Amino acid sequence: MRPFFGYHMPSFTFGQGTDATLFDHVVELAQAAEKSGFDLVTVMDHFYQIGNVGREDEPMLEAYTTLGALAMRTERVLLGTMVSGVTYRNPAMLAKTVTTLDVISKGRAVLGIGAAWNESEHAGYGFDFPPIGGREDRLEEALTIARAMFTQERPTFEGTYFRIDQALNRPRPIQPGGPKILVGGGGEKRTLKLAARFADITNWFGDFEEASHKLAVLDRHCEAIGRDPAEILRTVSVPVVLVDAERDKAALLAQIPEERRGMVVPATVSEAADVLHRYLDAGFGGFIFRNATTRTPEAVARVGELIKVMRADGVPA
């Protein structure tokens, strides 16, 4: 199987430039990812920066405006969020937005969606923040609406929280069946159950043991509804950050705030390949690298070297 690689941008803070030049660096990173062999570029759908990446008041671009602009500056990579909070947008409007991105990008949009969690920005922006059960219920309805609007001409749906009435979605998506749906999160009782029903792609975090355990949970949910688990591309956000040699590892860790060092595993290309092969052997099909640690075109190109090694070891594209 050809391993899938995504480049995620959880940060738009690069320690240089101004607000007026910030997007220029985002474009450089997206173009470097495309050139280096990544399959997917994603951005955060947050309005405040999250705690494990940076300070809450760091710059945060609105996701879909950013993706539409990136669609005009890239040619091949898929584009989406990792992931949109279900509480932030009416789901029919979100389906329309992602369909528009699919048209603009000529068939490269991905709908990334999850149950949302950052209570601080909900309070700041005036969004309702129901308990997790209510957010999962909304996620199920939103996924139902999005799939219907991607695949049906005039769908109608009446839910507890959302409804559509013969909803028009024109122009139609470019991708047959509509943009791929990425369900983010690894909650075993609800999120992975929804992923089994709706997802084309999944993504979650966790160390190897925790992450690989969730593969079996997703398989069981698929089997319960008669879906082939192989239809879902399972991706994992890996903590690997590439260095040229063993001597560079300490210097890399010294550049990372102490509270975030546990999230980073410095590795050479060959060491990283060994780590990633373990995930592939467990049943994952892809990996997400993050610009919080891979934040220059040169660093992205270094990951490109790893991508070449991994694809040379596997089934050719």
Phi and psi in degrees as GROMACS dihedral restraints (atoms count N, CA, C in turn):
[ dihedral_restraints ]
;  ai    aj    ak    al  type     phi  dphi    fc
    3     4     5     6     1   -73.3    20    10
    4     5     6     7     1   117.0    20    10
    6     7     8     9     1   -67.5    20    10
    7     8     9    10     1   143.0    20    10
    9    10    11    12     1   -98.0    20    10
   10    11    12    13     1   138.8    20    10
   12    13    14    15     1  -128.9    20    10
   13    14    15    16     1   130.9    20    10
   15    16    17    18     1  -118.6    20    10
   16    17    18    19     1   147.9    20    10
   18    19    20    21     1  -117.1    20    10
   19    20    21    22     1   115.2    20    10
   21    22    23    24     1  -104.9    20    10
   22    23    24    25     1   138.3    20    10
   24    25    26    27     1  -111.4    20    10
   25    26    27    28     1    89.0    20    10
   27    28    29    30     1   -84.2    20    10
   28    29    30    31     1    -7.6    20    10
   30    31    32    33     1  -131.2    20    10
   31    32    33    34     1   139.4    20    10
   33    34    35    36     1  -117.9    20    10
   34    35    36    37     1    21.3    20    10
   36    37    38    39     1  -110.3    20    10
   37    38    39    40     1   116.5    20    10
   39    40    41    42     1  -121.2    20    10
   40    41    42    43     1     7.3    20    10
   42    43    44    45     1    72.1    20    10
   43    44    45    46     1    14.5    20    10
   45    46    47    48     1  -157.6    20    10
   46    47    48    49     1   161.9    20    10
   48    49    50    51     1    76.8    20    10
   49    50    51    52     1  -168.2    20    10
   51    52    53    54     1  -129.2    20    10
   52    53    54    55     1   176.9    20    10
   54    55    56    57     1   -57.4    20    10
   55    56    57    58     1   -34.8    20    10
   57    58    59    60     1   -69.9    20    10
   58    59    60    61     1   -23.3    20    10
   60    61    62    63     1  -107.3    20    10
   61    62    63    64     1    -1.2    20    10
   63    64    65    66     1   -56.9    20    10
   64    65    66    67     1   -46.3    20    10
   66    67    68    69     1   -66.2    20    10
   67    68    69    70     1   -28.3    20    10
   69    70    71    72     1   -58.4    20    10
   70    71    72    73     1   -39.7    20    10
   72    73    74    75     1   -72.2    20    10
   73    74    75    76     1   -35.2    20    10
   75    76    77    78     1   -59.2    20    10
   76    77    78    79     1   -43.3    20    10
   78    79    80    81     1   -62.6    20    10
   79    80    81    82     1   -43.4    20    10
   81    82    83    84     1   -58.1    20    10
   82    83    84    85     1   -42.8    20    10
   84    85    86    87     1   -67.7    20    10
   85    86    87    88     1   -43.3    20    10
   87    88    89    90     1   -63.1    20    10
   88    89    90    91     1   -42.5    20    10
   90    91    92    93     1   -67.9    20    10
   91    92    93    94     1   -36.7    20    10
   93    94    95    96     1   -65.1    20    10
   94    95    96    97     1   -39.1    20    10
   96    97    98    99     1   -63.5    20    10
   97    98    99   100     1   -43.4    20    10
   99   100   101   102     1   -62.0    20    10
  100   101   102   103     1   -45.8    20    10
  102   103   104   105     1   -64.4    20    10
  103   104   105   106     1   -31.0    20    10
  105   106   107   108     1   -85.5    20    10
  106   107   108   109     1    -2.6    20    10
  108   109   110   111     1   103.4    20    10
  109   110   111   112     1     4.0    20    10
  111   112   113   114     1   -64.1    20    10
  112   113   114   115     1   149.2    20    10
  114   115   116   117     1   -93.9    20    10
  115   116   117   118     1   -24.1    20    10
  117   118   119   120     1  -143.3    20    10
  118   119   120   121     1   138.9    20    10
  120   121   122   123     1  -121.5    20    10
  121   122   123   124     1   127.4    20    10
  123   124   125   126     1  -125.4    20    10
  124   125   126   127     1   156.0    20    10
  126   127   128   129     1  -125.3    20    10
  127   128   129   130     1   162.7    20    10
  129   130   131   132     1   -72.6    20    10
  130   131   132   133     1   145.2    20    10
  132   133   134   135     1  -105.9    20    10
  133   134   135   136     1    70.8    20    10
  135   136   137   138     1  -131.5    20    10
  136   137   138   139     1   157.9    20    10
  138   139   140   141     1  -109.1    20    10
  139   140   141   142     1   -21.1    20    10
  141   142   143   144     1  -118.5    20    10
  142   143   144   145     1   147.4    20    10
  144   145   146   147     1   -67.0    20    10
  145   146   147   148     1   147.3    20    10
  147   148   149   150     1   -94.6    20    10
  148   149   150   151     1   155.8    20    10
  150   151   152   153     1   -62.7    20    10
  151   152   153   154     1   -34.7    20    10
  153   154   155   156     1   -83.1    20    10
  154   155   156   157     1     4.6    20    10
  156   157   158   159     1  -113.8    20    10
  157   158   159   160     1   -42.7    20    10
  159   160   161   162     1  -172.3    20    10
  160   161   162   163     1  -164.7    20    10
  162   163   164   165     1   -74.5    20    10
  163   164   165   166     1   147.8    20    10
  165   166   167   168     1   -59.4    20    10
  166   167   168   169     1   -30.7    20    10
  168   169   170   171     1   -91.0    20    10
  169   170   171   172     1    11.4    20    10
  171   172   173   174     1   -70.1    20    10
  172   173   174   175     1   154.3    20    10
  174   175   176   177     1   -58.3    20    10
  175   176   177   178     1   138.6    20    10
  177   178   179   180     1  -140.0    20    10
  178   179   180   181     1   114.1    20    10
  180   181   182   183     1   -77.8    20    10
  181   182   183   184     1   148.0    20    10
  183   184   185   186     1   -68.7    20    10
  184   185   186   187     1   134.9    20    10
  186   187   188   189     1   -63.3    20    10
  187   188   189   190     1   -52.1    20    10
  189   190   191   192     1   -78.3    20    10
  190   191   192   193     1   -28.0    20    10
  192   193   194   195     1   -62.5    20    10
  193   194   195   196     1   -43.1    20    10
  195   196   197   198     1   -62.9    20    10
  196   197   198   199     1   -44.9    20    10
  198   199   200   201     1   -66.0    20    10
  199   200   201   202     1   -39.4    20    10
  201   202   203   204     1   -61.6    20    10
  202   203   204   205     1   -40.0    20    10
  204   205   206   207     1   -67.7    20    10
  205   206   207   208     1   -40.1    20    10
  207   208   209   210     1   -65.7    20    10
  208   209   210   211     1   -29.8    20    10
  210   211   212   213     1   -59.8    20    10
  211   212   213   214     1   -30.9    20    10
  213   214   215   216     1   -84.9    20    10
  214   215   216   217     1    -8.0    20    10
  216   217   218   219     1  -116.1    20    10
  217   218   219   220     1     3.8    20    10
  219   220   221   222     1  -130.6    20    10
  220   221   222   223     1   168.8    20    10
  222   223   224   225     1  -128.2    20    10
  223   224   225   226     1   -28.5    20    10
  225   226   227   228     1  -121.6    20    10
  226   227   228   229     1   -39.4    20    10
  228   229   230   231     1   -66.5    20    10
  229   230   231   232     1   146.0    20    10
  231   232   233   234     1   -68.0    20    10
  232   233   234   235     1   153.6    20    10
  234   235   236   237     1  -133.6    20    10
  235   236   237   238     1   132.9    20    10
  237   238   239   240     1  -169.1    20    10
  238   239   240   241     1  -173.4    20    10
  240   241   242   243     1  -105.0    20    10
  241   242   243   244     1   155.3    20    10
  243   244   245   246     1  -130.7    20    10
  244   245   246   247     1    81.4    20    10
  246   247   248   249     1  -132.3    20    10
  247   248   249   250     1   166.4    20    10
  249   250   251   252     1   -73.2    20    10
  250   251   252   253     1   133.1    20    10
  252   253   254   255     1   -75.0    20    10
  253   254   255   256     1   131.8    20    10
  255   256   257   258     1   -63.8    20    10
  256   257   258   259     1   -22.6    20    10
  258   259   260   261     1   -81.9    20    10
  259   260   261   262     1    -8.4    20    10
  261   262   263   264     1   -87.9    20    10
  262   263   264   265     1   -22.5    20    10
  264   265   266   267     1  -145.5    20    10
  265   266   267   268     1   145.7    20    10
  267   268   269   270     1   -55.9    20    10
  268   269   270   271     1   130.2    20    10
  270   271   272   273     1   -64.9    20    10
  271   272   273   274     1   -31.8    20    10
  273   274   275   276     1   -66.4    20    10
  274   275   276   277     1   -40.4    20    10
  276   277   278   279     1   -64.4    20    10
  277   278   279   280     1   -38.7    20    10
  279   280   281   282     1   -64.0    20    10
  280   281   282   283     1   -42.6    20    10
  282   283   284   285     1   -62.0    20    10
  283   284   285   286     1   -39.6    20    10
  285   286   287   288     1   -63.9    20    10
  286   287   288   289     1   -42.9    20    10
  288   289   290   291     1   -61.3    20    10
  289   290   291   292     1   -46.7    20    10
  291   292   293   294     1   -69.9    20    10
  292   293   294   295     1   -34.1    20    10
  294   295   296   297     1   -62.5    20    10
  295   296   297   298     1   -42.3    20    10
  297   298   299   300     1   -61.5    20    10
  298   299   300   301     1   -42.1    20    10
  300   301   302   303     1   -60.7    20    10
  301   302   303   304     1   -37.9    20    10
  303   304   305   306     1   -63.6    20    10
  304   305   306   307     1   -40.3    20    10
  306   307   308   309     1   -68.2    20    10
  307   308   309   310     1   -47.6    20    10
  309   310   311   312     1   -59.7    20    10
  310   311   312   313     1   -40.7    20    10
  312   313   314   315     1   -87.9    20    10
  313   314   315   316     1     0.4    20    10
  315   316   317   318     1    61.3    20    10
  316   317   318   319     1    45.2    20    10
  318   319   320   321     1    93.7    20    10
  319   320   321   322     1    35.2    20    10
  321   322   323   324     1  -122.6    20    10
  322   323   324   325     1    12.7    20    10
  324   325   326   327     1   -82.6    20    10
  325   326   327   328     1   146.0    20    10
  327   328   329   330     1  -126.5    20    10
  328   329   330   331     1   134.5    20    10
  330   331   332   333     1   -92.5    20    10
  331   332   333   334     1   103.5    20    10
  333   334   335   336     1   -95.3    20    10
  334   335   336   337     1   130.3    20    10
  336   337   338   339     1  -150.5    20    10
  337   338   339   340     1   147.0    20    10
  339   340   341   342     1  -151.1    20    10
  340   341   342   343     1  -175.0    20    10
  342   343   344   345     1   -82.8    20    10
  343   344   345   346     1    -5.8    20    10
  345   346   347   348     1    70.6    20    10
  346   347   348   349     1   153.4    20    10
  348   349   350   351     1  -154.4    20    10
  349   350   351   352     1   -22.1    20    10
  351   352   353   354     1   -81.3    20    10
  352   353   354   355     1    94.7    20    10
  354   355   356   357     1   -64.4    20    10
  355   356   357   358     1   -31.1    20    10
  357   358   359   360     1   -60.1    20    10
  358   359   360   361     1   -46.7    20    10
  360   361   362   363     1   -74.7    20    10
  361   362   363   364     1   -26.8    20    10
  363   364   365   366     1   -60.5    20    10
  364   365   366   367     1   -45.8    20    10
  366   367   368   369     1   -64.3    20    10
  367   368   369   370     1   -43.6    20    10
  369   370   371   372     1   -64.3    20    10
  370   371   372   373     1   -38.8    20    10
  372   373   374   375     1   -95.6    20    10
  373   374   375   376     1    -2.2    20    10
  375   376   377   378     1    79.6    20    10
  376   377   378   379     1    20.9    20    10
  378   379   380   381     1   -83.0    20    10
  379   380   381   382     1   141.9    20    10
  381   382   383   384     1   -63.9    20    10
  382   383   384   385     1   143.5    20    10
  384   385   386   387     1  -130.1    20    10
  385   386   387   388     1    79.4    20    10
  387   388   389   390     1   -70.1    20    10
  388   389   390   391     1   166.4    20    10
  390   391   392   393     1   -58.0    20    10
  391   392   393   394     1   162.9    20    10
  393   394   395   396     1   -57.0    20    10
  394   395   396   397     1   -36.9    20    10
  396   397   398   399     1   -61.2    20    10
  397   398   399   400     1   -40.9    20    10
  399   400   401   402     1   -68.0    20    10
  400   401   402   403     1   -34.9    20    10
  402   403   404   405     1   -69.2    20    10
  403   404   405   406     1   -37.9    20    10
  405   406   407   408     1   -66.3    20    10
  406   407   408   409     1   -38.5    20    10
  408   409   410   411     1   -60.8    20    10
  409   410   411   412     1   -43.0    20    10
  411   412   413   414     1   -65.2    20    10
  412   413   414   415     1   -37.0    20    10
  414   415   416   417     1   -62.7    20    10
  415   416   417   418     1   -41.8    20    10
  417   418   419   420     1   -61.3    20    10
  418   419   420   421     1   -44.8    20    10
  420   421   422   423     1   -66.5    20    10
  421   422   423   424     1   -39.5    20    10
  423   424   425   426     1   -64.0    20    10
  424   425   426   427     1   -41.0    20    10
  426   427   428   429     1   -65.0    20    10
  427   428   429   430     1   -39.8    20    10
  429   430   431   432     1   -60.7    20    10
  430   431   432   433     1   -44.8    20    10
  432   433   434   435     1   -67.0    20    10
  433   434   435   436     1   -45.6    20    10
  435   436   437   438     1   -61.0    20    10
  436   437   438   439     1   -46.9    20    10
  438   439   440   441     1   -60.9    20    10
  439   440   441   442     1   -41.4    20    10
  441   442   443   444     1   -64.6    20    10
  442   443   444   445     1   -42.8    20    10
  444   445   446   447     1   -71.7    20    10
  445   446   447   448     1   -25.2    20    10
  447   448   449   450     1   -75.8    20    10
  448   449   450   451     1   -28.8    20    10
  450   451   452   453     1  -116.8    20    10
  451   452   453   454     1   -16.3    20    10
  453   454   455   456     1  -117.0    20    10
  454   455   456   457     1   153.4    20    10
  456   457   458   459     1   -74.2    20    10
  457   458   459   460     1   -47.5    20    10
  459   460   461   462     1  -139.6    20    10
  460   461   462   463     1    68.7    20    10
  462   463   464   465     1   -73.8    20    10
  463   464   465   466     1   151.6    20    10
  465   466   467   468     1  -127.5    20    10
  466   467   468   469     1   138.8    20    10
  468   469   470   471     1  -151.3    20    10
  469   470   471   472     1   134.6    20    10
  471   472   473   474     1  -122.5    20    10
  472   473   474   475     1   107.4    20    10
  474   475   476   477     1  -111.3    20    10
  475   476   477   478     1  -174.9    20    10
  477   478   479   480     1   -73.5    20    10
  478   479   480   481     1   -34.8    20    10
  480   481   482   483     1  -112.7    20    10
  481   482   483   484     1   -30.8    20    10
  483   484   485   486     1  -133.8    20    10
  484   485   486   487     1   154.5    20    10
  486   487   488   489     1  -150.7    20    10
  487   488   489   490     1   154.6    20    10
  489   490   491   492     1  -135.3    20    10
  490   491   492   493     1   152.4    20    10
  492   493   494   495     1  -132.8    20    10
  493   494   495   496     1    98.8    20    10
  495   496   497   498     1    49.9    20    10
  496   497   498   499     1    51.5    20    10
  498   499   500   501     1   -69.2    20    10
  499   500   501   502     1   129.3    20    10
  501   502   503   504     1   -85.4    20    10
  502   503   504   505     1   139.8    20    10
  504   505   506   507     1  -138.6    20    10
  505   506   507   508     1    77.7    20    10
  507   508   509   510     1  -124.9    20    10
  508   509   510   511     1   136.5    20    10
  510   511   512   513     1   -67.8    20    10
  511   512   513   514     1   157.3    20    10
  513   514   515   516     1   -75.2    20    10
  514   515   516   517     1   157.6    20    10
  516   517   518   519     1   -57.9    20    10
  517   518   519   520     1   149.2    20    10
  519   520   521   522     1   -74.5    20    10
  520   521   522   523     1   -40.7    20    10
  522   523   524   525     1   -70.5    20    10
  523   524   525   526     1   131.9    20    10
  525   526   527   528     1   -57.4    20    10
  526   527   528   529     1   129.0    20    10
  528   529   530   531     1    80.8    20    10
  529   530   531   532     1    -2.3    20    10
  531   532   533   534     1    90.6    20    10
  532   533   534   535     1   171.8    20    10
  534   535   536   537     1   -56.0    20    10
  535   536   537   538     1   145.8    20    10
  537   538   539   540     1   -62.0    20    10
  538   539   540   541     1   144.7    20    10
  540   541   542   543     1  -104.5    20    10
  541   542   543   544     1   124.0    20    10
  543   544   545   546     1  -108.1    20    10
  544   545   546   547     1   116.8    20    10
  546   547   548   549     1   -98.0    20    10
  547   548   549   550     1   118.7    20    10
  549   550   551   552     1   -95.4    20    10
  550   551   552   553     1   142.7    20    10
  552   553   554   555     1   114.4    20    10
  553   554   555   556     1   151.6    20    10
  555   556   557   558     1  -120.2    20    10
  556   557   558   559     1    20.9    20    10
  558   559   560   561     1   -58.6    20    10
  559   560   561   562     1   124.9    20    10
  561   562   563   564     1   -78.1    20    10
  562   563   564   565     1   -29.5    20    10
  564   565   566   567     1   -84.3    20    10
  565   566   567   568     1   -38.2    20    10
  567   568   569   570     1  -116.2    20    10
  568   569   570   571     1   -53.0    20    10
  570   571   572   573     1   -63.4    20    10
  571   572   573   574     1   -47.1    20    10
  573   574   575   576     1   -70.2    20    10
  574   575   576   577     1   -27.3    20    10
  576   577   578   579     1   -66.7    20    10
  577   578   579   580     1   -41.5    20    10
  579   580   581   582     1   -67.4    20    10
  580   581   582   583     1   -37.7    20    10
  582   583   584   585     1   -60.3    20    10
  583   584   585   586     1   -40.0    20    10
  585   586   587   588     1   -60.8    20    10
  586   587   588   589     1   -34.0    20    10
  588   589   590   591     1   -80.8    20    10
  589   590   591   592     1   -40.1    20    10
  591   592   593   594     1  -118.0    20    10
  592   593   594   595     1   -23.9    20    10
  594   595   596   597     1   -79.6    20    10
  595   596   597   598     1   142.0    20    10
  597   598   599   600     1   -96.0    20    10
  598   599   600   601     1   -26.3    20    10
  600   601   602   603     1  -139.0    20    10
  601   602   603   604     1   142.9    20    10
  603   604   605   606     1  -123.5    20    10
  604   605   606   607     1   159.8    20    10
  606   607   608   609     1  -150.5    20    10
  607   608   609   610     1   137.0    20    10
  609   610   611   612     1  -150.9    20    10
  610   611   612   613     1   170.0    20    10
  612   613   614   615     1  -102.6    20    10
  613   614   615   616     1  -172.1    20    10
  615   616   617   618     1   118.0    20    10
  616   617   618   619     1   156.8    20    10
  618   619   620   621     1   -69.4    20    10
  619   620   621   622     1   176.7    20    10
  621   622   623   624     1   -58.5    20    10
  622   623   624   625     1   -45.9    20    10
  624   625   626   627     1   -64.3    20    10
  625   626   627   628     1   -45.5    20    10
  627   628   629   630     1   -65.7    20    10
  628   629   630   631     1   -45.1    20    10
  630   631   632   633     1   -65.9    20    10
  631   632   633   634     1   -44.2    20    10
  633   634   635   636     1   -69.4    20    10
  634   635   636   637     1   -29.4    20    10
  636   637   638   639     1   -59.5    20    10
  637   638   639   640     1   -37.9    20    10
  639   640   641   642     1   -69.1    20    10
  640   641   642   643     1   -22.7    20    10
  642   643   644   645     1   -60.1    20    10
  643   644   645   646     1   -44.2    20    10
  645   646   647   648     1   -66.6    20    10
  646   647   648   649     1   -36.1    20    10
  648   649   650   651     1   -63.6    20    10
  649   650   651   652     1   -45.0    20    10
  651   652   653   654     1   -62.8    20    10
  652   653   654   655     1   -40.8    20    10
  654   655   656   657     1   -58.4    20    10
  655   656   657   658     1   -42.8    20    10
  657   658   659   660     1   -65.1    20    10
  658   659   660   661     1   -40.0    20    10
  660   661   662   663     1   -64.3    20    10
  661   662   663   664     1   -38.8    20    10
  663   664   665   666     1   -63.8    20    10
  664   665   666   667     1   -45.0    20    10
  666   667   668   669     1   -63.0    20    10
  667   668   669   670     1   -33.4    20    10
  669   670   671   672     1   -65.9    20    10
  670   671   672   673     1   -25.8    20    10
  672   673   674   675     1  -110.4    20    10
  673   674   675   676     1     5.7    20    10
  675   676   677   678     1    76.9    20    10
  676   677   678   679     1    24.7    20    10
  678   679   680   681     1   -99.3    20    10
  679   680   681   682     1   140.9    20    10
  681   682   683   684     1   -72.4    20    10
  682   683   684   685     1   117.7    20    10
  684   685   686   687     1   -59.4    20    10
  685   686   687   688     1   -24.4    20    10
  687   688   689   690     1   -67.7    20    10
  688   689   690   691     1   -13.6    20    10
  690   691   692   693     1   -72.0    20    10
  691   692   693   694     1   -15.3    20    10
  693   694   695   696     1  -106.0    20    10
  694   695   696   697     1   125.0    20    10
  696   697   698   699     1   -80.1    20    10
  697   698   699   700     1   115.0    20    10
  699   700   701   702     1   -94.4    20    10
  700   701   702   703     1   121.0    20    10
  702   703   704   705     1  -118.3    20    10
  703   704   705   706     1   156.3    20    10
  705   706   707   708     1  -133.9    20    10
  706   707   708   709     1   140.4    20    10
  708   709   710   711     1   -82.5    20    10
  709   710   711   712     1   112.2    20    10
  711   712   713   714     1   -94.4    20    10
  712   713   714   715     1   146.7    20    10
  714   715   716   717     1   -87.2    20    10
  715   716   717   718     1     5.6    20    10
  717   718   719   720     1   -69.9    20    10
  718   719   720   721     1   132.6    20    10
  720   721   722   723     1  -124.8    20    10
  721   722   723   724     1   126.0    20    10
  723   724   725   726     1   -81.0    20    10
  724   725   726   727     1   141.4    20    10
  726   727   728   729     1  -130.2    20    10
  727   728   729   730     1   161.5    20    10
  729   730   731   732     1   -76.4    20    10
  730   731   732   733     1   -35.0    20    10
  732   733   734   735     1  -152.8    20    10
  733   734   735   736     1   167.1    20    10
  735   736   737   738     1   -55.9    20    10
  736   737   738   739     1   -38.2    20    10
  738   739   740   741     1   -65.7    20    10
  739   740   741   742     1   -16.7    20    10
  741   742   743   744     1   -87.6    20    10
  742   743   744   745     1    -8.9    20    10
  744   745   746   747     1   -66.5    20    10
  745   746   747   748     1   -45.5    20    10
  747   748   749   750     1   -63.4    20    10
  748   749   750   751     1   -39.9    20    10
  750   751   752   753     1   -64.4    20    10
  751   752   753   754     1   -38.3    20    10
  753   754   755   756     1   -63.5    20    10
  754   755   756   757     1   -47.2    20    10
  756   757   758   759     1   -63.6    20    10
  757   758   759   760     1   -32.5    20    10
  759   760   761   762     1   -66.3    20    10
  760   761   762   763     1   -23.4    20    10
  762   763   764   765     1   -82.7    20    10
  763   764   765   766     1    -9.9    20    10
  765   766   767   768     1  -103.8    20    10
  766   767   768   769     1   132.0    20    10
  768   769   770   771     1   -51.4    20    10
  769   770   771   772     1   141.5    20    10
  771   772   773   774     1   -55.0    20    10
  772   773   774   775     1   -38.0    20    10
  774   775   776   777     1   -69.9    20    10
  775   776   777   778     1   -13.5    20    10
  777   778   779   780     1  -106.7    20    10
  778   779   780   781     1    -2.9    20    10
  780   781   782   783     1   -65.4    20    10
  781   782   783   784     1   -28.8    20    10
  783   784   785   786     1   -67.5    20    10
  784   785   786   787     1   -13.0    20    10
  786   787   788   789     1   -90.8    20    10
  787   788   789   790     1    -0.1    20    10
  789   790   791   792     1  -121.6    20    10
  790   791   792   793     1   134.4    20    10
  792   793   794   795     1  -121.0    20    10
  793   794   795   796     1    99.5    20    10
  795   796   797   798     1   -66.2    20    10
  796   797   798   799     1   137.9    20    10
  798   799   800   801     1  -156.4    20    10
  799   800   801   802     1   147.8    20    10
  801   802   803   804     1   -75.0    20    10
  802   803   804   805     1   171.2    20    10
  804   805   806   807     1   -58.8    20    10
  805   806   807   808     1   -44.4    20    10
  807   808   809   810     1   -66.9    20    10
  808   809   810   811     1   -39.2    20    10
  810   811   812   813     1   -66.0    20    10
  811   812   813   814     1   -41.8    20    10
  813   814   815   816     1   -63.2    20    10
  814   815   816   817     1   -40.0    20    10
  816   817   818   819     1   -59.9    20    10
  817   818   819   820     1   -39.4    20    10
  819   820   821   822     1   -62.8    20    10
  820   821   822   823     1   -42.1    20    10
  822   823   824   825     1   -62.4    20    10
  823   824   825   826     1   -47.4    20    10
  825   826   827   828     1   -67.7    20    10
  826   827   828   829     1   -35.4    20    10
  828   829   830   831     1   -62.0    20    10
  829   830   831   832     1   -33.2    20    10
  831   832   833   834     1   -62.9    20    10
  832   833   834   835     1   -41.9    20    10
  834   835   836   837     1   -65.9    20    10
  835   836   837   838     1   -41.4    20    10
  837   838   839   840     1   -60.7    20    10
  838   839   840   841     1   -42.9    20    10
  840   841   842   843     1   -63.2    20    10
  841   842   843   844     1   -29.6    20    10
  843   844   845   846     1   -76.6    20    10
  844   845   846   847     1   -21.5    20    10
  846   847   848   849     1   127.1    20    10
  847   848   849   850     1    -0.1    20    10
  849   850   851   852     1   -74.8    20    10
  850   851   852   853     1   151.7    20    10
  852   853   854   855     1  -114.6    20    10
  853   854   855   856     1    -5.2    20    10
  855   856   857   858     1  -163.2    20    10
  856   857   858   859     1   170.2    20    10
  858   859   860   861     1  -138.7    20    10
  859   860   861   862     1   144.6    20    10
  861   862   863   864     1  -115.1    20    10
  862   863   864   865     1   124.8    20    10
  864   865   866   867     1  -105.0    20    10
  865   866   867   868     1   149.6    20    10
  867   868   869   870     1  -118.2    20    10
  868   869   870   871     1   142.4    20    10
  870   871   872   873     1   -80.1    20    10
  871   872   873   874     1    -2.0    20    10
  873   874   875   876     1   -63.0    20    10
  874   875   876   877     1   -25.7    20    10
  876   877   878   879     1  -120.9    20    10
  877   878   879   880     1   -20.4    20    10
  879   880   881   882     1  -114.7    20    10
  880   881   882   883     1    82.5    20    10
  882   883   884   885     1  -119.9    20    10
  883   884   885   886     1    15.2    20    10
  885   886   887   888     1  -130.8    20    10
  886   887   888   889     1   155.8    20    10
  888   889   890   891     1   -56.7    20    10
  889   890   891   892     1   -34.2    20    10
  891   892   893   894     1   -67.1    20    10
  892   893   894   895     1   -40.0    20    10
  894   895   896   897     1   -67.8    20    10
  895   896   897   898     1   -37.2    20    10
  897   898   899   900     1   -63.6    20    10
  898   899   900   901     1   -41.6    20    10
  900   901   902   903     1   -62.5    20    10
  901   902   903   904     1   -33.2    20    10
  903   904   905   906     1   -65.1    20    10
  904   905   906   907     1   -39.1    20    10
  906   907   908   909     1   -64.1    20    10
  907   908   909   910     1   -32.3    20    10
  909   910   911   912     1   -58.0    20    10
  910   911   912   913     1   -33.6    20    10
  912   913   914   915     1   -64.2    20    10
  913   914   915   916     1   -40.2    20    10
  915   916   917   918     1   -65.5    20    10
  916   917   918   919     1   -40.8    20    10
  918   919   920   921     1   -59.2    20    10
  919   920   921   922     1   -43.3    20    10
  921   922   923   924     1   -60.9    20    10
  922   923   924   925     1   -42.7    20    10
  924   925   926   927     1   -63.8    20    10
  925   926   927   928     1   -45.2    20    10
  927   928   929   930     1   -64.3    20    10
  928   929   930   931     1   -38.2    20    10
  930   931   932   933     1   -77.5    20    10
  931   932   933   934     1   -28.3    20    10
  933   934   935   936     1   -68.7    20    10
  934   935   936   937     1   -29.8    20    10
  936   937   938   939     1   -79.7    20    10
  937   938   939   940     1   -21.0    20    10
  939   940   941   942     1  -107.4    20    10
  940   941   942   943     1  -154.8    20    10
  942   943   944   945     1   -79.5    20    10
  943   944   945   946     1   129.1    20    10
  945   946   947   948     1   -59.0    20    10
  946   947   948   949     1   150.7    20    10
